[in-house]
Amino acid sequence: MQQMKGIQDALDIFNGKWKIKIMAALTFGPKRYTDLQMIIEGIGTKMLSKELQLLELNGLIRREVIASKPVAVNYVITEYGLTVGPVVRELSHWGNTHRKQVMGRI
């Protein structure tokens, strides 16, 4: 079934708990590595590096090296990466609705 293949492909790219958070942070504009560490609570340096590399490999973000002293690097969401925006917004909406639903029962 074609729908299941598409879902599996998306889950393969966005597996784990960090990639969606990184993408969401970058939708608000370019971020440096240390900015991402502060925004995304609990992510370790090795994990952040690994996740950024995987997102870049999939064409969702890019590294921009800024010629300064010392050299700085910004992470920027790509045009293709912006296509994930509606999915992230819908996921956020559903999560907030679910939270209210569950909290209402407790």
C-alpha angles and dihedrals in degrees: 000000000000095000092058091050090054092048091049092050091051092047091049090057098040099037117139129033102279112057097069090047091051092049091048091051092050093051086074092059142284116329135193120230093257091049090056091049091055095044096046105058117213100015115131125223095250092048093048091051092048094048093047090052092051093048090049091048089055092051095246097116137015136207116238114199112209115210100230137118107286097025112248130204127208124193114219132185112240127227087257090049090055088065087072090062097090090049092051092047092049091048089051091049092049092046092052091048091048091049090054091046093051095040089051090060097049 
